[in-house]
Amino acid sequence: MSPSTETAARCPFGHGAEAPAGHHGYEPFQMKDPFPAYAELRAEQPVMFDERIGYYVVSRYDDIKAVFEDWETFSSENAQAPVRERGPAAKKIMEEGGFTAYSGLSARRPPEHTRIRSVVQKAFTPRRYKALEPFIRQNVVDLVEQMLARPERTGDLVKDLAYDVPTITILTLIGADVSQVDQFKRWSDSRAAMTWGDLSDDEQVPHAHNLVEYWQECLRLVRVAHEEGGDNLTADLVRAQNEGAEISDHEIASVLYSLLFAGHETTTTLIANSLRVLLARPEQWAMLVEEPKKIPGAIDEVLRYAGSIVGWRRKALKDTEVGGVKIEEGGQLLLLMGSANREEGKFENGEDIDISRPNAREHLSFGFGIHYCLGNMLAKLQAKIALEEVARLAPNLKLQDPENIAFRENLSFRVPETVPVSWEA
């Protein structure tokens, strides 16, 4: 399988340089269709050092799973580090704005990670999911019905559905103001751009201002929880702290900083990708309309085939090997879960989507090991509800121009900009 000439020749963000020889068409920041290049990497160079980003790029399932599992050798400390160093102007803005945010969990290592996760896990309970479920469903129904009421009979499932549902859910979960959806989305976009993007020093400046605002809001939410209590995750964590749990206000705010991003950004993308992929395959979509009980399995298959996160990072703490390739102490790794999830030896006909695939749940889209995604159940619940209600209310939706859907350019997240649809009267 060969990548297109256009993809192979372009450098990320259109910088104009030729892709270096021996990279098999792989472009780190291009997300339109990275899968042909992933397949070539798996076949020809499953552990490749990419000097453009300074990372060993790992593309096979067993290698990636082993790295995730061995947290003592492969640290998560670089998981949230900016891919491109912050410029002087952005650093100044963030320092003067009191920006001291740190990863909630994904970039922390034991014993710190173990301590904080044990506290957060007790607050992140099935009881909260159950309490949120009718709220999520009504929100989905309202948004779909609003879209279907348009006389032009066209919509965009990102803007009209996937954008709002997870954001409102996570804001409700942590006790934030749900009227600020656009504000939190703006902050979230800036976090993605500053951490996983390829920005010039000047391009970083507005995002740096947004991150300062974002962090200050997280700190404010913790203060409010101390002063007023409440029935939300933030107040639960503050109560746990008051009852003796070993977690600081800064750590609680850092958990919020991560949840406000991870809790909606990847779920927005999961909902959008689920509908994009399934509507593009009318036979499989019709099966879900006919048998909604197949939806949970379909969601795992979408996570495997078109996951929100296709690459995650680790750092070697000592000299080691991955896939027979020597990695020196301090070496940085980019783990291409989006590649591993399509590996033929693990998933038969892995380049095809099959909503009845028996081992779809073995995908690596939520990671593996001690950092396995804490919010996976909430993400899948929201996607399930979205698919159920779209299938019920709009079973005859038609995806428009799927070949021209654009994806944001970054190192890790495969995010469709739009999912345009139409329907008959």
Contacts in CASP RR format, 6 or more apart in sequence:
PFRMAT RR
TARGET T0000
AUTHOR 0000-0000-0000
METHOD contacts of the structure
MODEL  1
MSPSTETAARCPFGHGAEAPAGHHGYEPFQMKDPFPAYAELRAEQPVMFD
ERIGYYVVSRYDDIKAVFEDWETFSSENAQAPVRERGPAAKKIMEEGGFT
AYSGLSARRPPEHTRIRSVVQKAFTPRRYKALEPFIRQNVVDLVEQMLAR
PERTGDLVKDLAYDVPTITILTLIGADVSQVDQFKRWSDSRAAMTWGDLS
DDEQVPHAHNLVEYWQECLRLVRVAHEEGGDNLTADLVRAQNEGAEISDH
EIASVLYSLLFAGHETTTTLIANSLRVLLARPEQWAMLVEEPKKIPGAID
EVLRYAGSIVGWRRKALKDTEVGGVKIEEGGQLLLLMGSANREEGKFENG
EDIDISRPNAREHLSFGFGIHYCLGNMLAKLQAKIALEEVARLAPNLKLQ
DPENIAFRENLSFRVPETVPVSWEA
1 36 0 8 1.000
1 39 0 8 1.000
1 40 0 8 1.000
1 351 0 8 1.000
2 36 0 8 1.000
2 40 0 8 1.000
3 24 0 8 1.000
3 25 0 8 1.000
3 26 0 8 1.000
3 33 0 8 1.000
3 36 0 8 1.000
3 37 0 8 1.000
3 40 0 8 1.000
4 33 0 8 1.000
4 36 0 8 1.000
7 25 0 8 1.000
7 27 0 8 1.000
7 30 0 8 1.000
7 32 0 8 1.000
7 33 0 8 1.000
7 36 0 8 1.000
7 37 0 8 1.000
8 19 0 8 1.000
8 25 0 8 1.000
8 27 0 8 1.000
8 37 0 8 1.000
9 18 0 8 1.000
9 19 0 8 1.000
10 16 0 8 1.000
10 19 0 8 1.000
10 27 0 8 1.000
10 30 0 8 1.000
11 17 0 8 1.000
11 18 0 8 1.000
11 19 0 8 1.000
11 27 0 8 1.000
11 52 0 8 1.000
12 27 0 8 1.000
12 28 0 8 1.000
12 29 0 8 1.000
12 30 0 8 1.000
12 52 0 8 1.000
12 198 0 8 1.000
12 409 0 8 1.000
13 29 0 8 1.000
13 198 0 8 1.000
13 409 0 8 1.000
19 25 0 8 1.000
19 26 0 8 1.000
19 27 0 8 1.000
20 51 0 8 1.000
20 52 0 8 1.000
22 45 0 8 1.000
22 48 0 8 1.000
23 48 0 8 1.000
23 50 0 8 1.000
24 37 0 8 1.000
24 40 0 8 1.000
24 41 0 8 1.000
24 44 0 8 1.000
24 45 0 8 1.000
24 48 0 8 1.000
25 37 0 8 1.000
25 40 0 8 1.000
26 34 0 8 1.000
26 37 0 8 1.000
26 38 0 8 1.000
26 40 0 8 1.000
26 41 0 8 1.000
26 48 0 8 1.000
26 50 0 8 1.000
26 57 0 8 1.000
27 34 0 8 1.000
27 37 0 8 1.000
28 50 0 8 1.000
28 52 0 8 1.000
28 53 0 8 1.000
28 55 0 8 1.000
28 57 0 8 1.000
28 334 0 8 1.000
28 411 0 8 1.000
29 197 0 8 1.000
29 198 0 8 1.000
29 409 0 8 1.000
29 410 0 8 1.000
29 411 0 8 1.000
30 409 0 8 1.000
31 310 0 8 1.000
31 407 0 8 1.000
31 408 0 8 1.000
31 409 0 8 1.000
31 410 0 8 1.000
31 413 0 8 1.000
31 414 0 8 1.000
31 415 0 8 1.000
32 406 0 8 1.000
32 407 0 8 1.000
34 310 0 8 1.000
34 338 0 8 1.000
34 414 0 8 1.000
35 338 0 8 1.000
35 339 0 8 1.000
35 342 0 8 1.000
35 351 0 8 1.000
38 59 0 8 1.000
38 336 0 8 1.000
38 338 0 8 1.000
38 339 0 8 1.000
38 342 0 8 1.000
39 339 0 8 1.000
39 342 0 8 1.000
39 351 0 8 1.000
41 48 0 8 1.000
41 57 0 8 1.000
41 59 0 8 1.000
41 336 0 8 1.000
41 339 0 8 1.000
42 59 0 8 1.000
42 60 0 8 1.000
42 339 0 8 1.000
42 343 0 8 1.000
46 58 0 8 1.000
46 59 0 8 1.000
46 60 0 8 1.000
46 63 0 8 1.000
46 323 0 8 1.000
47 56 0 8 1.000
47 57 0 8 1.000
47 58 0 8 1.000
47 59 0 8 1.000
47 63 0 8 1.000
47 322 0 8 1.000
47 323 0 8 1.000
47 324 0 8 1.000
47 325 0 8 1.000
48 56 0 8 1.000
48 57 0 8 1.000
48 59 0 8 1.000
49 55 0 8 1.000
49 56 0 8 1.000
49 57 0 8 1.000
50 56 0 8 1.000
50 57 0 8 1.000
50 334 0 8 1.000
53 83 0 8 1.000
53 334 0 8 1.000
53 411 0 8 1.000
54 332 0 8 1.000
55 313 0 8 1.000
55 332 0 8 1.000
55 333 0 8 1.000
55 334 0 8 1.000
56 322 0 8 1.000
56 325 0 8 1.000
56 327 0 8 1.000
56 331 0 8 1.000
56 332 0 8 1.000
56 333 0 8 1.000
56 334 0 8 1.000
57 333 0 8 1.000
57 334 0 8 1.000
57 336 0 8 1.000
58 64 0 8 1.000
58 67 0 8 1.000
58 322 0 8 1.000
58 323 0 8 1.000
58 333 0 8 1.000
58 334 0 8 1.000
58 335 0 8 1.000
58 336 0 8 1.000
59 336 0 8 1.000
59 339 0 8 1.000
59 340 0 8 1.000
60 323 0 8 1.000
60 339 0 8 1.000
60 340 0 8 1.000
60 343 0 8 1.000
61 340 0 8 1.000
61 341 0 8 1.000
61 343 0 8 1.000
61 345 0 8 1.000
61 346 0 8 1.000
61 364 0 8 1.000
63 322 0 8 1.000
63 323 0 8 1.000
64 335 0 8 1.000
64 336 0 8 1.000
64 337 0 8 1.000
64 340 0 8 1.000
64 364 0 8 1.000
64 368 0 8 1.000
65 340 0 8 1.000
65 364 0 8 1.000
65 368 0 8 1.000
66 322 0 8 1.000
67 74 0 8 1.000
67 314 0 8 1.000
67 322 0 8 1.000
67 333 0 8 1.000
67 335 0 8 1.000
68 74 0 8 1.000
68 314 0 8 1.000
68 335 0 8 1.000
68 364 0 8 1.000
68 367 0 8 1.000
68 368 0 8 1.000
68 369 0 8 1.000
68 371 0 8 1.000
69 368 0 8 1.000
69 369 0 8 1.000
71 109 0 8 1.000
71 110 0 8 1.000
71 369 0 8 1.000
71 370 0 8 1.000
71 371 0 8 1.000
72 317 0 8 1.000
73 316 0 8 1.000
73 317 0 8 1.000
73 318 0 8 1.000
73 320 0 8 1.000
74 314 0 8 1.000
74 315 0 8 1.000
74 316 0 8 1.000
74 317 0 8 1.000
74 320 0 8 1.000
74 333 0 8 1.000
75 109 0 8 1.000
75 314 0 8 1.000
75 315 0 8 1.000
75 316 0 8 1.000
75 317 0 8 1.000
76 106 0 8 1.000
76 107 0 8 1.000
76 108 0 8 1.000
76 109 0 8 1.000
76 113 0 8 1.000
76 313 0 8 1.000
76 314 0 8 1.000
76 315 0 8 1.000
76 371 0 8 1.000
77 107 0 8 1.000
77 108 0 8 1.000
77 109 0 8 1.000
77 315 0 8 1.000
78 107 0 8 1.000
78 313 0 8 1.000
78 314 0 8 1.000
78 315 0 8 1.000
78 332 0 8 1.000
79 103 0 8 1.000
79 106 0 8 1.000
79 107 0 8 1.000
79 312 0 8 1.000
79 313 0 8 1.000
79 314 0 8 1.000
79 371 0 8 1.000
80 102 0 8 1.000
80 103 0 8 1.000
80 106 0 8 1.000
80 107 0 8 1.000
80 195 0 8 1.000
81 107 0 8 1.000
81 195 0 8 1.000
81 313 0 8 1.000
82 194 0 8 1.000
82 195 0 8 1.000
83 195 0 8 1.000
83 196 0 8 1.000
83 197 0 8 1.000
83 198 0 8 1.000
83 411 0 8 1.000
84 197 0 8 1.000
84 198 0 8 1.000
84 199 0 8 1.000
86 94 0 8 1.000
86 194 0 8 1.000
86 204 0 8 1.000
86 208 0 8 1.000
87 201 0 8 1.000
87 204 0 8 1.000
88 201 0 8 1.000
89 201 0 8 1.000
89 202 0 8 1.000
89 204 0 8 1.000
89 205 0 8 1.000
89 208 0 8 1.000
90 194 0 8 1.000
90 201 0 8 1.000
90 204 0 8 1.000
90 205 0 8 1.000
90 207 0 8 1.000
90 208 0 8 1.000
91 208 0 8 1.000
93 205 0 8 1.000
93 208 0 8 1.000
93 209 0 8 1.000
93 212 0 8 1.000
94 208 0 8 1.000
94 211 0 8 1.000
94 212 0 8 1.000
97 212 0 8 1.000
97 216 0 8 1.000
98 212 0 8 1.000
98 215 0 8 1.000
98 216 0 8 1.000
99 211 0 8 1.000
99 212 0 8 1.000
99 215 0 8 1.000
100 215 0 8 1.000
100 250 0 8 1.000
101 211 0 8 1.000
101 214 0 8 1.000
101 215 0 8 1.000
101 218 0 8 1.000
101 253 0 8 1.000
101 254 0 8 1.000
101 257 0 8 1.000
102 108 0 8 1.000
102 250 0 8 1.000
102 254 0 8 1.000
102 257 0 8 1.000
103 254 0 8 1.000
103 258 0 8 1.000
104 116 0 8 1.000
104 251 0 8 1.000
104 254 0 8 1.000
104 255 0 8 1.000
104 257 0 8 1.000
104 258 0 8 1.000
104 259 0 8 1.000
105 113 0 8 1.000
105 116 0 8 1.000
105 117 0 8 1.000
105 120 0 8 1.000
105 255 0 8 1.000
105 258 0 8 1.000
105 371 0 8 1.000
105 374 0 8 1.000
106 258 0 8 1.000
106 262 0 8 1.000
106 371 0 8 1.000
108 116 0 8 1.000
110 370 0 8 1.000
113 370 0 8 1.000
113 371 0 8 1.000
114 370 0 8 1.000
115 246 0 8 1.000
115 247 0 8 1.000
116 247 0 8 1.000
116 251 0 8 1.000
116 255 0 8 1.000
117 370 0 8 1.000
117 374 0 8 1.000
119 237 0 8 1.000
119 240 0 8 1.000
119 241 0 8 1.000
119 245 0 8 1.000
119 246 0 8 1.000
119 247 0 8 1.000
120 237 0 8 1.000
120 247 0 8 1.000
120 255 0 8 1.000
120 374 0 8 1.000
121 374 0 8 1.000
122 240 0 8 1.000
123 233 0 8 1.000
123 236 0 8 1.000
123 237 0 8 1.000
123 240 0 8 1.000
124 233 0 8 1.000
124 374 0 8 1.000
124 375 0 8 1.000
126 377 0 8 1.000
128 173 0 8 1.000
128 233 0 8 1.000
129 377 0 8 1.000
129 378 0 8 1.000
129 381 0 8 1.000
132 169 0 8 1.000
132 172 0 8 1.000
132 173 0 8 1.000
132 378 0 8 1.000
133 381 0 8 1.000
133 385 0 8 1.000
135 169 0 8 1.000
135 172 0 8 1.000
136 165 0 8 1.000
136 169 0 8 1.000
136 381 0 8 1.000
136 382 0 8 1.000
136 385 0 8 1.000
137 385 0 8 1.000
137 389 0 8 1.000
139 164 0 8 1.000
139 165 0 8 1.000
139 168 0 8 1.000
139 169 0 8 1.000
140 161 0 8 1.000
140 165 0 8 1.000
140 385 0 8 1.000
140 386 0 8 1.000
140 389 0 8 1.000
140 390 0 8 1.000
141 389 0 8 1.000
141 393 0 8 1.000
143 160 0 8 1.000
143 161 0 8 1.000
143 164 0 8 1.000
143 165 0 8 1.000
144 160 0 8 1.000
144 161 0 8 1.000
144 389 0 8 1.000
144 390 0 8 1.000
144 393 0 8 1.000
144 394 0 8 1.000
145 393 0 8 1.000
146 160 0 8 1.000
147 155 0 8 1.000
147 160 0 8 1.000
147 161 0 8 1.000
148 393 0 8 1.000
148 394 0 8 1.000
148 423 0 8 1.000
153 422 0 8 1.000
153 423 0 8 1.000
153 424 0 8 1.000
153 425 0 8 1.000
154 400 0 8 1.000
154 420 0 8 1.000
154 421 0 8 1.000
154 422 0 8 1.000
155 420 0 8 1.000
155 421 0 8 1.000
155 422 0 8 1.000
156 418 0 8 1.000
156 419 0 8 1.000
156 420 0 8 1.000
156 421 0 8 1.000
157 271 0 8 1.000
157 272 0 8 1.000
157 275 0 8 1.000
157 276 0 8 1.000
157 390 0 8 1.000
157 419 0 8 1.000
157 420 0 8 1.000
157 421 0 8 1.000
158 268 0 8 1.000
158 272 0 8 1.000
158 416 0 8 1.000
158 417 0 8 1.000
158 418 0 8 1.000
158 419 0 8 1.000
159 418 0 8 1.000
161 271 0 8 1.000
161 275 0 8 1.000
161 386 0 8 1.000
161 390 0 8 1.000
162 268 0 8 1.000
162 269 0 8 1.000
162 271 0 8 1.000
162 272 0 8 1.000
162 275 0 8 1.000
162 386 0 8 1.000
162 419 0 8 1.000
163 181 0 8 1.000
163 185 0 8 1.000
163 268 0 8 1.000
164 181 0 8 1.000
165 267 0 8 1.000
165 268 0 8 1.000
165 271 0 8 1.000
165 382 0 8 1.000
165 386 0 8 1.000
166 263 0 8 1.000
166 264 0 8 1.000
166 265 0 8 1.000
166 267 0 8 1.000
166 268 0 8 1.000
166 271 0 8 1.000
166 379 0 8 1.000
166 382 0 8 1.000
167 181 0 8 1.000
167 184 0 8 1.000
167 185 0 8 1.000
167 264 0 8 1.000
167 268 0 8 1.000
168 178 0 8 1.000
168 181 0 8 1.000
169 264 0 8 1.000
169 267 0 8 1.000
169 378 0 8 1.000
169 382 0 8 1.000
170 259 0 8 1.000
170 260 0 8 1.000
170 263 0 8 1.000
170 264 0 8 1.000
170 267 0 8 1.000
171 177 0 8 1.000
171 178 0 8 1.000
171 180 0 8 1.000
171 181 0 8 1.000
171 184 0 8 1.000
171 260 0 8 1.000
172 178 0 8 1.000
172 232 0 8 1.000
173 232 0 8 1.000
173 233 0 8 1.000
173 259 0 8 1.000
173 378 0 8 1.000
174 221 0 8 1.000
174 232 0 8 1.000
174 233 0 8 1.000
174 234 0 8 1.000
174 256 0 8 1.000
174 259 0 8 1.000
174 260 0 8 1.000
175 221 0 8 1.000
175 230 0 8 1.000
175 232 0 8 1.000
175 233 0 8 1.000
175 234 0 8 1.000
175 235 0 8 1.000
176 184 0 8 1.000
176 217 0 8 1.000
176 221 0 8 1.000
176 260 0 8 1.000
184 214 0 8 1.000
184 260 0 8 1.000
184 264 0 8 1.000
185 264 0 8 1.000
186 210 0 8 1.000
187 210 0 8 1.000
187 211 0 8 1.000
187 213 0 8 1.000
187 214 0 8 1.000
187 217 0 8 1.000
187 260 0 8 1.000
188 214 0 8 1.000
188 260 0 8 1.000
188 261 0 8 1.000
188 264 0 8 1.000
188 265 0 8 1.000
189 210 0 8 1.000
190 206 0 8 1.000
190 207 0 8 1.000
190 208 0 8 1.000
190 210 0 8 1.000
190 211 0 8 1.000
190 214 0 8 1.000
191 207 0 8 1.000
191 210 0 8 1.000
191 211 0 8 1.000
191 214 0 8 1.000
191 261 0 8 1.000
192 261 0 8 1.000
192 265 0 8 1.000
192 408 0 8 1.000
192 410 0 8 1.000
192 413 0 8 1.000
193 199 0 8 1.000
193 203 0 8 1.000
193 207 0 8 1.000
193 410 0 8 1.000
194 204 0 8 1.000
194 207 0 8 1.000
194 208 0 8 1.000
194 211 0 8 1.000
196 410 0 8 1.000
196 411 0 8 1.000
196 412 0 8 1.000
196 413 0 8 1.000
197 409 0 8 1.000
197 410 0 8 1.000
197 411 0 8 1.000
198 409 0 8 1.000
198 410 0 8 1.000
198 411 0 8 1.000
199 207 0 8 1.000
214 257 0 8 1.000
214 260 0 8 1.000
215 253 0 8 1.000
215 257 0 8 1.000
218 253 0 8 1.000
218 254 0 8 1.000
218 256 0 8 1.000
218 257 0 8 1.000
218 260 0 8 1.000
219 249 0 8 1.000
219 253 0 8 1.000
221 234 0 8 1.000
221 253 0 8 1.000
221 256 0 8 1.000
222 234 0 8 1.000
222 238 0 8 1.000
222 249 0 8 1.000
222 252 0 8 1.000
222 253 0 8 1.000
222 256 0 8 1.000
224 234 0 8 1.000
225 232 0 8 1.000
225 234 0 8 1.000
225 235 0 8 1.000
225 237 0 8 1.000
225 238 0 8 1.000
225 252 0 8 1.000
226 238 0 8 1.000
226 249 0 8 1.000
229 235 0 8 1.000
229 238 0 8 1.000
229 239 0 8 1.000
233 259 0 8 1.000
234 252 0 8 1.000
234 256 0 8 1.000
237 245 0 8 1.000
237 247 0 8 1.000
237 252 0 8 1.000
237 255 0 8 1.000
238 252 0 8 1.000
240 247 0 8 1.000
241 247 0 8 1.000
241 248 0 8 1.000
241 249 0 8 1.000
241 252 0 8 1.000
262 373 0 8 1.000
262 375 0 8 1.000
263 375 0 8 1.000
263 378 0 8 1.000
263 379 0 8 1.000
265 308 0 8 1.000
265 413 0 8 1.000
265 415 0 8 1.000
266 308 0 8 1.000
266 309 0 8 1.000
266 379 0 8 1.000
266 413 0 8 1.000
267 308 0 8 1.000
267 378 0 8 1.000
267 379 0 8 1.000
267 382 0 8 1.000
267 383 0 8 1.000
268 415 0 8 1.000
269 307 0 8 1.000
269 308 0 8 1.000
269 413 0 8 1.000
269 414 0 8 1.000
269 415 0 8 1.000
269 416 0 8 1.000
270 299 0 8 1.000
270 302 0 8 1.000
270 303 0 8 1.000
270 307 0 8 1.000
270 308 0 8 1.000
270 379 0 8 1.000
270 380 0 8 1.000
270 382 0 8 1.000
270 383 0 8 1.000
271 382 0 8 1.000
271 383 0 8 1.000
271 386 0 8 1.000
272 415 0 8 1.000
272 416 0 8 1.000
272 419 0 8 1.000
273 302 0 8 1.000
273 306 0 8 1.000
273 307 0 8 1.000
273 308 0 8 1.000
273 414 0 8 1.000
273 416 0 8 1.000
274 298 0 8 1.000
274 299 0 8 1.000
274 302 0 8 1.000
274 383 0 8 1.000
274 386 0 8 1.000
274 387 0 8 1.000
275 386 0 8 1.000
275 387 0 8 1.000
275 390 0 8 1.000
275 397 0 8 1.000
275 419 0 8 1.000
275 421 0 8 1.000
276 306 0 8 1.000
276 399 0 8 1.000
276 402 0 8 1.000
276 405 0 8 1.000
276 416 0 8 1.000
276 419 0 8 1.000
277 302 0 8 1.000
277 305 0 8 1.000
277 306 0 8 1.000
277 353 0 8 1.000
278 284 0 8 1.000
278 285 0 8 1.000
278 288 0 8 1.000
278 298 0 8 1.000
278 302 0 8 1.000
278 355 0 8 1.000
278 387 0 8 1.000
279 285 0 8 1.000
279 397 0 8 1.000
279 398 0 8 1.000
279 399 0 8 1.000
279 419 0 8 1.000
279 421 0 8 1.000
280 399 0 8 1.000
280 402 0 8 1.000
281 353 0 8 1.000
284 298 0 8 1.000
284 353 0 8 1.000
284 354 0 8 1.000
284 355 0 8 1.000
285 391 0 8 1.000
287 294 0 8 1.000
287 355 0 8 1.000
288 294 0 8 1.000
288 295 0 8 1.000
288 298 0 8 1.000
288 355 0 8 1.000
288 387 0 8 1.000
288 391 0 8 1.000
289 391 0 8 1.000
289 395 0 8 1.000
292 387 0 8 1.000
292 388 0 8 1.000
292 391 0 8 1.000
292 392 0 8 1.000
294 355 0 8 1.000
294 356 0 8 1.000
295 384 0 8 1.000
295 387 0 8 1.000
295 388 0 8 1.000
295 391 0 8 1.000
296 380 0 8 1.000
296 384 0 8 1.000
297 355 0 8 1.000
297 356 0 8 1.000
297 360 0 8 1.000
297 361 0 8 1.000
298 355 0 8 1.000
298 387 0 8 1.000
299 380 0 8 1.000
299 383 0 8 1.000
299 384 0 8 1.000
299 387 0 8 1.000
300 357 0 8 1.000
300 360 0 8 1.000
300 361 0 8 1.000
300 363 0 8 1.000
300 380 0 8 1.000
301 353 0 8 1.000
301 354 0 8 1.000
301 355 0 8 1.000
301 357 0 8 1.000
301 360 0 8 1.000
302 353 0 8 1.000
302 383 0 8 1.000
303 341 0 8 1.000
303 360 0 8 1.000
303 363 0 8 1.000
303 365 0 8 1.000
303 366 0 8 1.000
304 341 0 8 1.000
304 342 0 8 1.000
304 347 0 8 1.000
304 357 0 8 1.000
304 360 0 8 1.000
304 362 0 8 1.000
304 363 0 8 1.000
304 365 0 8 1.000
305 341 0 8 1.000
305 342 0 8 1.000
305 350 0 8 1.000
305 353 0 8 1.000
306 353 0 8 1.000
306 414 0 8 1.000
307 337 0 8 1.000
307 338 0 8 1.000
307 341 0 8 1.000
307 363 0 8 1.000
307 365 0 8 1.000
307 414 0 8 1.000
308 365 0 8 1.000
308 413 0 8 1.000
308 414 0 8 1.000
308 415 0 8 1.000
309 337 0 8 1.000
309 365 0 8 1.000
309 412 0 8 1.000
309 413 0 8 1.000
309 414 0 8 1.000
310 336 0 8 1.000
310 337 0 8 1.000
310 338 0 8 1.000
310 339 0 8 1.000
310 412 0 8 1.000
310 413 0 8 1.000
310 414 0 8 1.000
311 334 0 8 1.000
311 335 0 8 1.000
311 336 0 8 1.000
311 337 0 8 1.000
311 338 0 8 1.000
311 411 0 8 1.000
311 412 0 8 1.000
312 334 0 8 1.000
312 335 0 8 1.000
312 337 0 8 1.000
312 367 0 8 1.000
312 412 0 8 1.000
313 332 0 8 1.000
313 333 0 8 1.000
313 334 0 8 1.000
313 335 0 8 1.000
313 412 0 8 1.000
314 332 0 8 1.000
314 333 0 8 1.000
314 335 0 8 1.000
315 330 0 8 1.000
315 331 0 8 1.000
315 332 0 8 1.000
315 333 0 8 1.000
316 327 0 8 1.000
316 328 0 8 1.000
316 329 0 8 1.000
316 330 0 8 1.000
316 331 0 8 1.000
316 332 0 8 1.000
316 333 0 8 1.000
317 329 0 8 1.000
317 330 0 8 1.000
318 329 0 8 1.000
319 326 0 8 1.000
319 327 0 8 1.000
319 328 0 8 1.000
319 329 0 8 1.000
320 326 0 8 1.000
320 327 0 8 1.000
321 327 0 8 1.000
322 333 0 8 1.000
327 333 0 8 1.000
334 411 0 8 1.000
337 363 0 8 1.000
337 364 0 8 1.000
337 365 0 8 1.000
337 367 0 8 1.000
338 364 0 8 1.000
338 365 0 8 1.000
340 346 0 8 1.000
340 364 0 8 1.000
341 347 0 8 1.000
341 363 0 8 1.000
341 364 0 8 1.000
341 365 0 8 1.000
342 350 0 8 1.000
342 351 0 8 1.000
343 350 0 8 1.000
344 350 0 8 1.000
344 351 0 8 1.000
346 359 0 8 1.000
346 362 0 8 1.000
347 357 0 8 1.000
347 359 0 8 1.000
347 360 0 8 1.000
347 362 0 8 1.000
354 360 0 8 1.000
366 372 0 8 1.000
366 373 0 8 1.000
366 376 0 8 1.000
367 373 0 8 1.000
373 379 0 8 1.000
390 397 0 8 1.000
394 423 0 8 1.000
396 423 0 8 1.000
396 424 0 8 1.000
397 421 0 8 1.000
397 422 0 8 1.000
397 423 0 8 1.000
398 421 0 8 1.000
398 422 0 8 1.000
398 423 0 8 1.000
399 419 0 8 1.000
399 420 0 8 1.000
399 421 0 8 1.000
400 420 0 8 1.000
400 421 0 8 1.000
400 422 0 8 1.000
401 420 0 8 1.000
405 416 0 8 1.000
405 417 0 8 1.000
405 418 0 8 1.000
405 419 0 8 1.000
405 420 0 8 1.000
406 416 0 8 1.000
406 417 0 8 1.000
406 418 0 8 1.000
407 414 0 8 1.000
407 415 0 8 1.000
407 416 0 8 1.000
407 417 0 8 1.000
408 415 0 8 1.000
408 417 0 8 1.000
END
